[in-house]
């Protein structure tokens, strides 16, 4: 119940895979789209993890150029931070994604008409500018 009524009270949720899938899909309602939700499955310390967007491969829109790439990029930031220990790189990538969320362009799940590539290019441009 608190996940829905007070989502800001959670920073990290640790759950088994099936329950985590349920919670992440529920969380998509709060953000308005699965396209903003990164995910990680972490094992023992020092062991590799699995980093992927909550929406997985989105096979229903594969190849159409309309997928929101931001969850994938935020998953890459989690990989940098938790898998590779690169806090600076993770922070830079997250900041670039945040600027794109604030200023656009936006894919259609966020009310825009930009393609996957256009949004990805916008994040890359903001990374280059710092």
C-alpha positions as MATLAB code, in Angstrom:
seq = 'XXXXXXXXXXXXXXXXXXXXXXXXXXXXXXXXXXXXXXXXXXXXXXXXXXXXXXXXXXXXXXXXXXXXXXXXXXXXXXXXXXXXXXXXXXXXXXXXXXXXXXXXXXXXXXXXXXXXXXXXXXXXXXXXXX';
ca = [
       0.000    0.000    0.000;
       2.807    2.452    0.826;
       4.363    1.784   -2.596;
       1.284    3.434   -4.107;
       0.339    5.989   -1.438;
       3.847    7.191   -0.508;
       6.268    6.070   -3.243;
       8.884    8.665   -2.291;
       9.387    6.845    1.012;
      11.274    4.128   -0.902;
      14.697    4.506   -2.446;
      15.391    0.833   -3.107;
      13.125   -2.192   -2.954;
      14.678   -5.628   -2.588;
      12.492   -8.540   -3.615;
      12.578  -11.893   -5.293;
      12.196  -11.894   -9.068;
       8.459  -12.601   -9.324;
       7.456  -10.178   -6.575;
       9.902   -7.613   -7.966;
       8.211   -7.895  -11.371;
       4.844   -7.171   -9.777;
       6.184   -4.170   -7.875;
       7.982   -2.738  -10.892;
       4.876   -2.988  -13.078;
       2.915   -1.276  -10.321;
       5.617    1.403  -10.172;
       5.150    2.121  -13.862;
       1.718    3.500  -13.071;
       3.299    6.024  -10.718;
       5.786    7.210  -13.340;
       3.274    7.027  -16.166;
       5.305    4.608  -18.282;
       7.505    1.536  -18.105;
       9.942    3.516  -20.265;
      11.498    5.257  -17.251;
      12.128    2.323  -14.939;
      15.583    0.719  -14.703;
      16.091   -2.597  -12.965;
      18.879   -4.695  -11.527;
      19.105   -8.220  -10.226;
      22.142   -8.341   -7.977;
      23.773  -11.440   -6.588;
      26.519  -11.882   -4.063;
      28.969   -8.998   -3.606;
      31.517   -9.042   -6.397;
      29.350  -11.264   -8.603;
      28.011   -9.861  -11.850;
      24.466   -8.585  -11.876;
      21.816   -8.317  -14.538;
      20.837   -4.779  -15.529;
      17.845   -4.184  -17.775;
      14.859   -1.908  -18.184;
      11.715   -3.096  -16.439;
       9.952   -3.361  -19.785;
      12.457   -5.925  -21.054;
      12.778   -6.117  -24.824;
       9.279   -4.729  -25.584;
       8.765   -7.202  -28.443;
       5.431   -5.643  -29.404;
       7.228   -2.494  -30.631;
      10.634   -3.950  -31.549;
      12.109   -2.336  -34.651;
       9.485    0.425  -34.842;
      11.796    3.146  -33.507;
       9.251    4.268  -30.916;
      10.564    2.663  -27.717;
      11.583    4.977  -24.905;
      15.334    4.360  -24.393;
      15.568    6.135  -21.031;
      14.980    3.060  -18.846;
      17.730    1.256  -20.748;
      20.086    4.182  -20.211;
      19.174    4.356  -16.519;
      19.849    0.606  -16.293;
      23.272    1.314  -17.799;
      23.805    3.905  -15.058;
      22.985    1.211  -12.494;
      25.510   -1.075  -14.198;
      28.139    1.660  -13.970;
      27.424    2.284  -10.284;
      26.666   -1.176   -8.897;
      28.437   -3.445  -11.376;
      31.552   -1.453  -12.206;
      31.908    0.940   -9.265;
      31.872    4.012  -11.536;
      29.877    6.509   -9.472;
      30.984    9.482  -11.585;
      29.946    7.883  -14.865;
      26.611    6.795  -13.386;
      25.916   10.282  -12.081;
      26.779   11.896  -15.410;
      24.481    9.541  -17.300;
      21.629   10.030  -14.828;
      22.021   13.819  -15.041;
      21.885   13.699  -18.852;
      18.730   11.556  -18.733;
      17.173   13.946  -16.211;
      17.830   16.907  -18.520;
      16.154   15.094  -21.410;
      13.152   14.248  -19.215;
      12.892   17.912  -18.246;
      13.530   19.504  -21.652;
      12.689   16.839  -24.237;
      12.611   15.395  -26.747;
      10.040   12.848  -25.620;
       8.851    9.544  -27.019;
       5.127    9.067  -27.411;
       4.703    7.287  -24.060;
       5.664   10.653  -22.524;
       3.413   12.687  -24.809;
       5.937   13.460  -27.559;
       6.649   12.193  -31.023;
      10.416   11.663  -30.925;
      11.964    8.402  -32.068;
      14.102    6.115  -29.949;
      17.208    7.376  -31.758;
      16.300   11.049  -31.303;
      15.919   10.632  -27.549;
      19.131    8.591  -27.316;
      20.984   11.223  -29.333;
      19.659   13.940  -27.018;
      21.033   12.108  -23.984;
      24.398   11.630  -25.722;
      24.550   15.337  -26.589;
      23.937   16.279  -22.959;
      26.650   13.847  -21.847;
      29.131   15.505  -24.180;
      28.287   18.981  -22.832;
      28.638   17.820  -19.245;
];
